[in-house]
Amino acid sequence: MVDGDILLHLTEKELERDIGMSSGLHRKRFIRELESLKIAADYSAVDESNLDQLLMSLSPELSVYTYKVSLYLDL
């Protein structure tokens, strides 16, 4: 089963090998949509430092790094 955390970290290779998405075109489209989802995601539940707001003010594309950085801040 793929939960939200796993979904945010899926790679094209994992889509092919583990999920069975054999079409390269479908994998590329899925990854593109996943990147859009990462940008649009609400990270407030894991982002007590408001890092996402800072990254969004610099460039919306940087928002995708909020989740990964937040994981390391909790260590």
PDB file of N, CA, C and O in Angstrom:
ATOM      1  N   MET A   1       0.847  -1.180   0.000  1.00  0.00           N
ATOM      2  CA  MET A   1       0.000   0.000   0.000  1.00  0.00           C
ATOM      3  C   MET A   1       0.895   1.247   0.000  1.00  0.00           C
ATOM      4  O   MET A   1       1.897   1.307   0.713  1.00  0.00           O
ATOM      5  N   VAL A   2       0.523   2.209  -0.790  1.00  0.00           N
ATOM      6  CA  VAL A   2       1.280   3.457  -0.891  1.00  0.00           C
ATOM      7  C   VAL A   2       0.566   4.532  -0.082  1.00  0.00           C
ATOM      8  O   VAL A   2      -0.569   4.894  -0.389  1.00  0.00           O
ATOM      9  N   ASP A   3       1.232   5.042   0.953  1.00  0.00           N
ATOM     10  CA  ASP A   3       0.649   6.135   1.730  1.00  0.00           C
ATOM     11  C   ASP A   3       1.259   7.456   1.264  1.00  0.00           C
ATOM     12  O   ASP A   3       2.080   7.469   0.348  1.00  0.00           O
ATOM     13  N   GLY A   4       0.869   8.543   1.876  1.00  0.00           N
ATOM     14  CA  GLY A   4       1.325   9.863   1.457  1.00  0.00           C
ATOM     15  C   GLY A   4       2.825  10.036   1.528  1.00  0.00           C
ATOM     16  O   GLY A   4       3.420  10.640   0.636  1.00  0.00           O
ATOM     17  N   ASP A   5       3.448   9.517   2.575  1.00  0.00           N
ATOM     18  CA  ASP A   5       4.893   9.636   2.733  1.00  0.00           C
ATOM     19  C   ASP A   5       5.620   8.904   1.611  1.00  0.00           C
ATOM     20  O   ASP A   5       6.549   9.446   1.013  1.00  0.00           O
ATOM     21  N   ILE A   6       5.204   7.691   1.331  1.00  0.00           N
ATOM     22  CA  ILE A   6       5.830   6.917   0.255  1.00  0.00           C
ATOM     23  C   ILE A   6       5.584   7.588  -1.087  1.00  0.00           C
ATOM     24  O   ILE A   6       6.485   7.655  -1.923  1.00  0.00           O
ATOM     25  N   LEU A   7       4.387   8.077  -1.296  1.00  0.00           N
ATOM     26  CA  LEU A   7       4.051   8.740  -2.558  1.00  0.00           C
ATOM     27  C   LEU A   7       4.982   9.912  -2.831  1.00  0.00           C
ATOM     28  O   LEU A   7       5.433  10.095  -3.961  1.00  0.00           O
ATOM     29  N   LEU A   8       5.269  10.700  -1.814  1.00  0.00           N
ATOM     30  CA  LEU A   8       6.133  11.868  -1.991  1.00  0.00           C
ATOM     31  C   LEU A   8       7.566  11.499  -2.358  1.00  0.00           C
ATOM     32  O   LEU A   8       8.310  12.335  -2.868  1.00  0.00           O
ATOM     33  N   HIS A   9       7.955  10.258  -2.103  1.00  0.00           N
ATOM     34  CA  HIS A   9       9.332   9.841  -2.360  1.00  0.00           C
ATOM     35  C   HIS A   9       9.485   8.859  -3.519  1.00  0.00           C
ATOM     36  O   HIS A   9      10.598   8.405  -3.784  1.00  0.00           O
ATOM     37  N   LEU A  10       8.412   8.524  -4.210  1.00  0.00           N
ATOM     38  CA  LEU A  10       8.501   7.563  -5.310  1.00  0.00           C
ATOM     39  C   LEU A  10       9.423   8.050  -6.416  1.00  0.00           C
ATOM     40  O   LEU A  10       9.430   9.231  -6.763  1.00  0.00           O
ATOM     41  N   THR A  11      10.188   7.137  -6.956  1.00  0.00           N
ATOM     42  CA  THR A  11      11.049   7.439  -8.099  1.00  0.00           C
ATOM     43  C   THR A  11      10.481   6.750  -9.333  1.00  0.00           C
ATOM     44  O   THR A  11       9.630   5.867  -9.233  1.00  0.00           O
ATOM     45  N   GLU A  12      10.963   7.168 -10.488  1.00  0.00           N
ATOM     46  CA  GLU A  12      10.507   6.546 -11.732  1.00  0.00           C
ATOM     47  C   GLU A  12      10.856   5.054 -11.743  1.00  0.00           C
ATOM     48  O   GLU A  12      10.074   4.234 -12.222  1.00  0.00           O
ATOM     49  N   LYS A  13      12.018   4.713 -11.221  1.00  0.00           N
ATOM     50  CA  LYS A  13      12.433   3.309 -11.169  1.00  0.00           C
ATOM     51  C   LYS A  13      11.497   2.492 -10.277  1.00  0.00           C
ATOM     52  O   LYS A  13      11.157   1.360 -10.620  1.00  0.00           O
ATOM     53  N   GLU A  14      11.076   3.048  -9.139  1.00  0.00           N
ATOM     54  CA  GLU A  14      10.158   2.341  -8.240  1.00  0.00           C
ATOM     55  C   GLU A  14       8.779   2.182  -8.870  1.00  0.00           C
ATOM     56  O   GLU A  14       8.113   1.166  -8.670  1.00  0.00           O
ATOM     57  N   LEU A  15       8.356   3.183  -9.629  1.00  0.00           N
ATOM     58  CA  LEU A  15       7.071   3.058 -10.322  1.00  0.00           C
ATOM     59  C   LEU A  15       7.092   1.875 -11.280  1.00  0.00           C
ATOM     60  O   LEU A  15       6.112   1.138 -11.396  1.00  0.00           O
ATOM     61  N   GLU A  16       8.204   1.702 -11.957  1.00  0.00           N
ATOM     62  CA  GLU A  16       8.322   0.597 -12.910  1.00  0.00           C
ATOM     63  C   GLU A  16       8.473  -0.739 -12.190  1.00  0.00           C
ATOM     64  O   GLU A  16       7.730  -1.682 -12.459  1.00  0.00           O
ATOM     65  N   ARG A  17       9.429  -0.816 -11.281  1.00  0.00           N
ATOM     66  CA  ARG A  17       9.785  -2.081 -10.641  1.00  0.00           C
ATOM     67  C   ARG A  17       8.757  -2.532  -9.602  1.00  0.00           C
ATOM     68  O   ARG A  17       8.324  -3.684  -9.626  1.00  0.00           O
ATOM     69  N   ASP A  18       8.366  -1.652  -8.702  1.00  0.00           N
ATOM     70  CA  ASP A  18       7.539  -2.044  -7.560  1.00  0.00           C
ATOM     71  C   ASP A  18       6.042  -1.921  -7.812  1.00  0.00           C
ATOM     72  O   ASP A  18       5.254  -2.705  -7.283  1.00  0.00           O
ATOM     73  N   ILE A  19       5.653  -0.952  -8.611  1.00  0.00           N
ATOM     74  CA  ILE A  19       4.227  -0.732  -8.847  1.00  0.00           C
ATOM     75  C   ILE A  19       3.791  -1.345 -10.175  1.00  0.00           C
ATOM     76  O   ILE A  19       2.601  -1.568 -10.397  1.00  0.00           O
ATOM     77  N   GLY A  20       4.751  -1.617 -11.054  1.00  0.00           N
ATOM     78  CA  GLY A  20       4.433  -2.270 -12.317  1.00  0.00           C
ATOM     79  C   GLY A  20       3.970  -1.337 -13.418  1.00  0.00           C
ATOM     80  O   GLY A  20       3.286  -1.766 -14.347  1.00  0.00           O
ATOM     81  N   MET A  21       4.334  -0.067 -13.327  1.00  0.00           N
ATOM     82  CA  MET A  21       3.963   0.900 -14.359  1.00  0.00           C
ATOM     83  C   MET A  21       4.985   0.758 -15.490  1.00  0.00           C
ATOM     84  O   MET A  21       6.055   1.366 -15.450  1.00  0.00           O
ATOM     85  N   SER A  22       4.644  -0.046 -16.495  1.00  0.00           N
ATOM     86  CA  SER A  22       5.618  -0.393 -17.535  1.00  0.00           C
ATOM     87  C   SER A  22       5.820   0.694 -18.582  1.00  0.00           C
ATOM     88  O   SER A  22       6.899   0.782 -19.169  1.00  0.00           O
ATOM     89  N   SER A  23       4.833   1.507 -18.826  1.00  0.00           N
ATOM     90  CA  SER A  23       4.944   2.545 -19.849  1.00  0.00           C
ATOM     91  C   SER A  23       5.797   3.713 -19.348  1.00  0.00           C
ATOM     92  O   SER A  23       5.469   4.358 -18.352  1.00  0.00           O
ATOM     93  N   GLY A  24       6.888   3.969 -20.055  1.00  0.00           N
ATOM     94  CA  GLY A  24       7.751   5.089 -19.697  1.00  0.00           C
ATOM     95  C   GLY A  24       7.027   6.417 -19.779  1.00  0.00           C
ATOM     96  O   GLY A  24       7.270   7.312 -18.970  1.00  0.00           O
ATOM     97  N   LEU A  25       6.139   6.550 -20.754  1.00  0.00           N
ATOM     98  CA  LEU A  25       5.365   7.779 -20.909  1.00  0.00           C
ATOM     99  C   LEU A  25       4.440   7.991 -19.714  1.00  0.00           C
ATOM    100  O   LEU A  25       4.315   9.108 -19.212  1.00  0.00           O
ATOM    101  N   HIS A  26       3.796   6.925 -19.261  1.00  0.00           N
ATOM    102  CA  HIS A  26       2.921   7.038 -18.084  1.00  0.00           C
ATOM    103  C   HIS A  26       3.720   7.395 -16.836  1.00  0.00           C
ATOM    104  O   HIS A  26       3.270   8.190 -16.011  1.00  0.00           O
ATOM    105  N   ARG A  27       4.910   6.804 -16.701  1.00  0.00           N
ATOM    106  CA  ARG A  27       5.752   7.126 -15.539  1.00  0.00           C
ATOM    107  C   ARG A  27       6.158   8.590 -15.551  1.00  0.00           C
ATOM    108  O   ARG A  27       6.110   9.258 -14.519  1.00  0.00           O
ATOM    109  N   LYS A  28       6.558   9.091 -16.709  1.00  0.00           N
ATOM    110  CA  LYS A  28       6.961  10.502 -16.806  1.00  0.00           C
ATOM    111  C   LYS A  28       5.790  11.427 -16.488  1.00  0.00           C
ATOM    112  O   LYS A  28       5.959  12.423 -15.787  1.00  0.00           O
ATOM    113  N   ARG A  29       4.605  11.103 -17.000  1.00  0.00           N
ATOM    114  CA  ARG A  29       3.417  11.911 -16.692  1.00  0.00           C
ATOM    115  C   ARG A  29       3.103  11.860 -15.204  1.00  0.00           C
ATOM    116  O   ARG A  29       2.776  12.882 -14.600  1.00  0.00           O
ATOM    117  N   PHE A  30       3.202  10.664 -14.607  1.00  0.00           N
ATOM    118  CA  PHE A  30       2.924  10.511 -13.182  1.00  0.00           C
ATOM    119  C   PHE A  30       3.902  11.341 -12.356  1.00  0.00           C
ATOM    120  O   PHE A  30       3.495  12.045 -11.432  1.00  0.00           O
ATOM    121  N   ILE A  31       5.192  11.260 -12.688  1.00  0.00           N
ATOM    122  CA  ILE A  31       6.216  12.024 -11.967  1.00  0.00           C
ATOM    123  C   ILE A  31       5.958  13.519 -12.115  1.00  0.00           C
ATOM    124  O   ILE A  31       6.111  14.272 -11.153  1.00  0.00           O
ATOM    125  N   ARG A  32       5.567  13.956 -13.317  1.00  0.00           N
ATOM    126  CA  ARG A  32       5.266  15.379 -13.536  1.00  0.00           C
ATOM    127  C   ARG A  32       4.106  15.818 -12.642  1.00  0.00           C
ATOM    128  O   ARG A  32       4.172  16.877 -12.018  1.00  0.00           O
ATOM    129  N   GLU A  33       3.049  15.014 -12.578  1.00  0.00           N
ATOM    130  CA  GLU A  33       1.907  15.347 -11.725  1.00  0.00           C
ATOM    131  C   GLU A  33       2.279  15.279 -10.251  1.00  0.00           C
ATOM    132  O   GLU A  33       1.788  16.071  -9.448  1.00  0.00           O
ATOM    133  N   LEU A  34       3.138  14.344  -9.895  1.00  0.00           N
ATOM    134  CA  LEU A  34       3.597  14.232  -8.511  1.00  0.00           C
ATOM    135  C   LEU A  34       4.379  15.478  -8.105  1.00  0.00           C
ATOM    136  O   LEU A  34       4.229  15.963  -6.983  1.00  0.00           O
ATOM    137  N   GLU A  35       5.208  15.997  -9.000  1.00  0.00           N
ATOM    138  CA  GLU A  35       5.947  17.230  -8.711  1.00  0.00           C
ATOM    139  C   GLU A  35       4.981  18.400  -8.507  1.00  0.00           C
ATOM    140  O   GLU A  35       5.194  19.230  -7.623  1.00  0.00           O
ATOM    141  N   SER A  36       3.927  18.469  -9.314  1.00  0.00           N
ATOM    142  CA  SER A  36       2.916  19.522  -9.136  1.00  0.00           C
ATOM    143  C   SER A  36       2.216  19.374  -7.792  1.00  0.00           C
ATOM    144  O   SER A  36       1.941  20.363  -7.112  1.00  0.00           O
ATOM    145  N   LEU A  37       1.931  18.133  -7.415  1.00  0.00           N
ATOM    146  CA  LEU A  37       1.296  17.869  -6.124  1.00  0.00           C
ATOM    147  C   LEU A  37       2.206  18.299  -4.976  1.00  0.00           C
ATOM    148  O   LEU A  37       1.735  18.872  -3.993  1.00  0.00           O
ATOM    149  N   LYS A  38       3.495  18.028  -5.094  1.00  0.00           N
ATOM    150  CA  LYS A  38       4.441  18.429  -4.047  1.00  0.00           C
ATOM    151  C   LYS A  38       4.470  19.942  -3.877  1.00  0.00           C
ATOM    152  O   LYS A  38       4.578  20.441  -2.756  1.00  0.00           O
ATOM    153  N   ILE A  39       4.375  20.674  -4.983  1.00  0.00           N
ATOM    154  CA  ILE A  39       4.381  22.139  -4.914  1.00  0.00           C
ATOM    155  C   ILE A  39       3.102  22.653  -4.269  1.00  0.00           C
ATOM    156  O   ILE A  39       3.135  23.603  -3.487  1.00  0.00           O
ATOM    157  N   ALA A  40       1.970  22.026  -4.596  1.00  0.00           N
ATOM    158  CA  ALA A  40       0.670  22.493  -4.110  1.00  0.00           C
ATOM    159  C   ALA A  40       0.319  21.964  -2.718  1.00  0.00           C
ATOM    160  O   ALA A  40      -0.656  22.415  -2.116  1.00  0.00           O
ATOM    161  N   ALA A  41       1.093  21.023  -2.206  1.00  0.00           N
ATOM    162  CA  ALA A  41       0.766  20.373  -0.933  1.00  0.00           C
ATOM    163  C   ALA A  41       0.783  21.351   0.239  1.00  0.00           C
ATOM    164  O   ALA A  41       1.524  22.334   0.245  1.00  0.00           O
ATOM    165  N   ASP A  42      -0.052  21.052   1.226  1.00  0.00           N
ATOM    166  CA  ASP A  42      -0.081  21.819   2.470  1.00  0.00           C
ATOM    167  C   ASP A  42       0.850  21.123   3.462  1.00  0.00           C
ATOM    168  O   ASP A  42       0.536  20.044   3.964  1.00  0.00           O
ATOM    169  N   TYR A  43       1.975  21.734   3.736  1.00  0.00           N
ATOM    170  CA  TYR A  43       2.982  21.134   4.609  1.00  0.00           C
ATOM    171  C   TYR A  43       2.855  21.600   6.056  1.00  0.00           C
ATOM    172  O   TYR A  43       3.731  21.300   6.868  1.00  0.00           O
ATOM    173  N   SER A  44       1.812  22.309   6.395  1.00  0.00           N
ATOM    174  CA  SER A  44       1.708  22.904   7.729  1.00  0.00           C
ATOM    175  C   SER A  44       1.763  21.875   8.857  1.00  0.00           C
ATOM    176  O   SER A  44       2.226  22.199   9.950  1.00  0.00           O
ATOM    177  N   ALA A  45       1.310  20.659   8.625  1.00  0.00           N
ATOM    178  CA  ALA A  45       1.325  19.637   9.670  1.00  0.00           C
ATOM    179  C   ALA A  45       2.741  19.191  10.034  1.00  0.00           C
ATOM    180  O   ALA A  45       2.978  18.730  11.150  1.00  0.00           O
ATOM    181  N   VAL A  46       3.676  19.326   9.102  1.00  0.00           N
ATOM    182  CA  VAL A  46       5.056  18.898   9.363  1.00  0.00           C
ATOM    183  C   VAL A  46       6.045  20.058   9.296  1.00  0.00           C
ATOM    184  O   VAL A  46       7.257  19.848   9.346  1.00  0.00           O
ATOM    185  N   ASP A  47       5.531  21.276   9.184  1.00  0.00           N
ATOM    186  CA  ASP A  47       6.400  22.438   8.969  1.00  0.00           C
ATOM    187  C   ASP A  47       6.162  23.506  10.026  1.00  0.00           C
ATOM    188  O   ASP A  47       5.627  24.577   9.737  1.00  0.00           O
ATOM    189  N   GLU A  48       6.568  23.202  11.256  1.00  0.00           N
ATOM    190  CA  GLU A  48       6.378  24.158  12.347  1.00  0.00           C
ATOM    191  C   GLU A  48       7.238  25.404  12.176  1.00  0.00           C
ATOM    192  O   GLU A  48       6.934  26.449  12.752  1.00  0.00           O
ATOM    193  N   SER A  49       8.308  25.305  11.393  1.00  0.00           N
ATOM    194  CA  SER A  49       9.224  26.431  11.208  1.00  0.00           C
ATOM    195  C   SER A  49       8.774  27.390  10.103  1.00  0.00           C
ATOM    196  O   SER A  49       9.414  28.418   9.879  1.00  0.00           O
ATOM    197  N   ASN A  50       7.679  27.060   9.414  1.00  0.00           N
ATOM    198  CA  ASN A  50       7.182  27.860   8.277  1.00  0.00           C
ATOM    199  C   ASN A  50       8.195  27.954   7.139  1.00  0.00           C
ATOM    200  O   ASN A  50       8.233  28.939   6.401  1.00  0.00           O
ATOM    201  N   LEU A  51       9.004  26.925   7.012  1.00  0.00           N
ATOM    202  CA  LEU A  51       9.978  26.860   5.927  1.00  0.00           C
ATOM    203  C   LEU A  51       9.292  26.932   4.565  1.00  0.00           C
ATOM    204  O   LEU A  51       9.803  27.563   3.640  1.00  0.00           O
ATOM    205  N   ASP A  52       8.136  26.284   4.445  1.00  0.00           N
ATOM    206  CA  ASP A  52       7.432  26.279   3.158  1.00  0.00           C
ATOM    207  C   ASP A  52       7.092  27.696   2.707  1.00  0.00           C
ATOM    208  O   ASP A  52       7.225  28.018   1.526  1.00  0.00           O
ATOM    209  N   GLN A  53       6.660  28.533   3.626  1.00  0.00           N
ATOM    210  CA  GLN A  53       6.340  29.917   3.256  1.00  0.00           C
ATOM    211  C   GLN A  53       7.574  30.645   2.737  1.00  0.00           C
ATOM    212  O   GLN A  53       7.496  31.390   1.760  1.00  0.00           O
ATOM    213  N   LEU A  54       8.703  30.430   3.386  1.00  0.00           N
ATOM    214  CA  LEU A  54       9.946  31.052   2.933  1.00  0.00           C
ATOM    215  C   LEU A  54      10.321  30.557   1.538  1.00  0.00           C
ATOM    216  O   LEU A  54      10.626  31.352   0.649  1.00  0.00           O
ATOM    217  N   LEU A  55      10.296  29.244   1.357  1.00  0.00           N
ATOM    218  CA  LEU A  55      10.659  28.685   0.055  1.00  0.00           C
ATOM    219  C   LEU A  55       9.698  29.138  -1.038  1.00  0.00           C
ATOM    220  O   LEU A  55      10.125  29.434  -2.154  1.00  0.00           O
ATOM    221  N   MET A  56       8.407  29.194  -0.728  1.00  0.00           N
ATOM    222  CA  MET A  56       7.416  29.653  -1.713  1.00  0.00           C
ATOM    223  C   MET A  56       7.670  31.103  -2.095  1.00  0.00           C
ATOM    224  O   MET A  56       7.470  31.482  -3.249  1.00  0.00           O
ATOM    225  N   SER A  57       8.109  31.920  -1.141  1.00  0.00           N
ATOM    226  CA  SER A  57       8.370  33.325  -1.460  1.00  0.00           C
ATOM    227  C   SER A  57       9.583  33.475  -2.379  1.00  0.00           C
ATOM    228  O   SER A  57       9.664  34.427  -3.154  1.00  0.00           O
ATOM    229  N   LEU A  58      10.520  32.535  -2.289  1.00  0.00           N
ATOM    230  CA  LEU A  58      11.687  32.560  -3.166  1.00  0.00           C
ATOM    231  C   LEU A  58      11.345  32.024  -4.553  1.00  0.00           C
ATOM    232  O   LEU A  58      11.683  32.630  -5.569  1.00  0.00           O
ATOM    233  N   SER A  59      10.668  30.877  -4.574  1.00  0.00           N
ATOM    234  CA  SER A  59      10.255  30.246  -5.827  1.00  0.00           C
ATOM    235  C   SER A  59       9.334  29.078  -5.491  1.00  0.00           C
ATOM    236  O   SER A  59       9.718  28.215  -4.702  1.00  0.00           O
ATOM    237  N   PRO A  60       8.133  29.022  -6.064  1.00  0.00           N
ATOM    238  CA  PRO A  60       7.210  27.928  -5.761  1.00  0.00           C
ATOM    239  C   PRO A  60       7.818  26.538  -5.979  1.00  0.00           C
ATOM    240  O   PRO A  60       7.465  25.593  -5.273  1.00  0.00           O
ATOM    241  N   GLU A  61       8.721  26.408  -6.941  1.00  0.00           N
ATOM    242  CA  GLU A  61       9.335  25.110  -7.204  1.00  0.00           C
ATOM    243  C   GLU A  61      10.173  24.612  -6.029  1.00  0.00           C
ATOM    244  O   GLU A  61      10.393  23.409  -5.893  1.00  0.00           O
ATOM    245  N   LEU A  62      10.640  25.522  -5.183  1.00  0.00           N
ATOM    246  CA  LEU A  62      11.446  25.136  -4.022  1.00  0.00           C
ATOM    247  C   LEU A  62      10.603  24.502  -2.920  1.00  0.00           C
ATOM    248  O   LEU A  62      11.141  23.854  -2.022  1.00  0.00           O
ATOM    249  N   SER A  63       9.307  24.681  -2.984  1.00  0.00           N
ATOM    250  CA  SER A  63       8.410  24.143  -1.969  1.00  0.00           C
ATOM    251  C   SER A  63       8.535  22.630  -1.827  1.00  0.00           C
ATOM    252  O   SER A  63       8.274  22.089  -0.753  1.00  0.00           O
ATOM    253  N   VAL A  64       8.927  21.944  -2.890  1.00  0.00           N
ATOM    254  CA  VAL A  64       9.032  20.484  -2.847  1.00  0.00           C
ATOM    255  C   VAL A  64      10.069  20.011  -1.836  1.00  0.00           C
ATOM    256  O   VAL A  64      10.043  18.848  -1.432  1.00  0.00           O
ATOM    257  N   TYR A  65      10.980  20.886  -1.420  1.00  0.00           N
ATOM    258  CA  TYR A  65      12.017  20.501  -0.468  1.00  0.00           C
ATOM    259  C   TYR A  65      11.564  20.615   0.986  1.00  0.00           C
ATOM    260  O   TYR A  65      12.265  20.144   1.882  1.00  0.00           O
ATOM    261  N   THR A  66      10.425  21.221   1.238  1.00  0.00           N
ATOM    262  CA  THR A  66       9.935  21.417   2.603  1.00  0.00           C
ATOM    263  C   THR A  66       9.830  20.109   3.360  1.00  0.00           C
ATOM    264  O   THR A  66      10.304  20.007   4.491  1.00  0.00           O
ATOM    265  N   TYR A  67       9.222  19.117   2.754  1.00  0.00           N
ATOM    266  CA  TYR A  67       8.979  17.846   3.434  1.00  0.00           C
ATOM    267  C   TYR A  67      10.289  17.163   3.814  1.00  0.00           C
ATOM    268  O   TYR A  67      10.440  16.701   4.945  1.00  0.00           O
ATOM    269  N   LYS A  68      11.233  17.096   2.881  1.00  0.00           N
ATOM    270  CA  LYS A  68      12.513  16.441   3.174  1.00  0.00           C
ATOM    271  C   LYS A  68      13.263  17.167   4.282  1.00  0.00           C
ATOM    272  O   LYS A  68      13.802  16.524   5.182  1.00  0.00           O
ATOM    273  N   VAL A  69      13.306  18.481   4.231  1.00  0.00           N
ATOM    274  CA  VAL A  69      14.011  19.257   5.248  1.00  0.00           C
ATOM    275  C   VAL A  69      13.311  19.116   6.595  1.00  0.00           C
ATOM    276  O   VAL A  69      13.982  19.003   7.622  1.00  0.00           O
ATOM    277  N   SER A  70      11.993  19.121   6.617  1.00  0.00           N
ATOM    278  CA  SER A  70      11.239  18.987   7.865  1.00  0.00           C
ATOM    279  C   SER A  70      11.535  17.663   8.548  1.00  0.00           C
ATOM    280  O   SER A  70      11.565  17.597   9.777  1.00  0.00           O
ATOM    281  N   LEU A  71      11.752  16.614   7.779  1.00  0.00           N
ATOM    282  CA  LEU A  71      12.088  15.319   8.373  1.00  0.00           C
ATOM    283  C   LEU A  71      13.392  15.401   9.158  1.00  0.00           C
ATOM    284  O   LEU A  71      13.504  14.815  10.234  1.00  0.00           O
ATOM    285  N   TYR A  72      14.371  16.117   8.632  1.00  0.00           N
ATOM    286  CA  TYR A  72      15.666  16.242   9.301  1.00  0.00           C
ATOM    287  C   TYR A  72      15.611  17.197  10.488  1.00  0.00           C
ATOM    288  O   TYR A  72      16.390  17.046  11.429  1.00  0.00           O
ATOM    289  N   LEU A  73      14.713  18.172  10.466  1.00  0.00           N
ATOM    290  CA  LEU A  73      14.590  19.102  11.589  1.00  0.00           C
ATOM    291  C   LEU A  73      14.027  18.419  12.821  1.00  0.00           C
ATOM    292  O   LEU A  73      14.271  18.861  13.944  1.00  0.00           O
ATOM    293  N   ASP A  74      13.264  17.330  12.620  1.00  0.00           N
ATOM    294  CA  ASP A  74      12.658  16.615  13.740  1.00  0.00           C
ATOM    295  C   ASP A  74      13.613  15.641  14.420  1.00  0.00           C
ATOM    296  O   ASP A  74      13.277  15.089  15.468  1.00  0.00           O
ATOM    297  N   LEU A  75      14.784  15.418  13.853  1.00  0.00           N
ATOM    298  CA  LEU A  75      15.715  14.431  14.419  1.00  0.00           C
ATOM    299  C   LEU A  75      16.295  14.870  15.717  1.00  0.00           C
ATOM    300  O   LEU A  75      17.094  14.147  16.312  1.00  0.00           O
TER     301      LEU A  75
END
